[in-house]
């Protein structure tokens, strides 16, 4: 949900190290991040916070799994090998073998950028690669 | 023959008495020396002790207050009851550690806090106060690090963390949470930490 970014971020992991000076933390092993309806699972997570308190995170996994409920109530699922999260702009970028599934619609690409403000996502492929989009037609409502 | 015996008898007696005194004093001295040299027995016991450490410039680096203090010569060991350690270093946040039982060795260069222990690092710059509740914490004054392998809970402003085992480094200002980590970040924490900045 778009309000997720304002919510506290909970992180569990095998171990973490925090650097007070840079306000950066690195967590490794079974990392699970929950923030509102957003749930993210990764092997490694690096988080940082800027002066305004915005959160920034990078991570990797085999793969990274990402799940979030949209304002419409639909569930959005995604996976990739790496990700980059900019809490200031509300952008989540999924990198390497990325796919996003929303209900039955699916997008596959090398990089998928998901805008958490508008809930839009944009897929790109490496040069020579292809983006693959599957849109499932909505069933017509039965005529009365 | 009799006169010879008469002559020598007092001398003999004198010798015997002298030998007796000598052997008694040897035994007594040995006993005393043995008692004094046992390094594993306390040689000092104090109540309401205050120990302070100063650096070469004469500024106070740490102060340790305890309801009971026992000193044992081996490794210059000090045992404390209800210890409270206040560590102040110029340019660094003050650290206060309060415990139930404590021990220090080698001129308090290494300090242990056993049982429930609370470590507080004062607010510093933009950083809120850091409060760590743990147990069996060891502090190395040389490296300015605090270690523990026991469960620990840490709070800094609205941020919260739990783990089993930690290493806090006051010089590098880092905190390593060794296992079973649970953390909570509050996004707009920075404003909360620094005070109520006007909301755009």
Interface residues (C-beta under 8 A of the other chain):
Chain A: X5 X6 X7 X8 X9 X10 X11 X12 X13 X14 X15 X16 X17 X18 X19 X20 X21 X25 X27 X47 X49 X50 X51 X52 X53 X54 X55 X87
Chain B: X127 X130 X158 X161 X163 X172 X173 X174 X175 X176 X177 X178 X179 X180 X181 X182 X183 X184 X185 X186 X187 X188 X189 X190 X191 X192
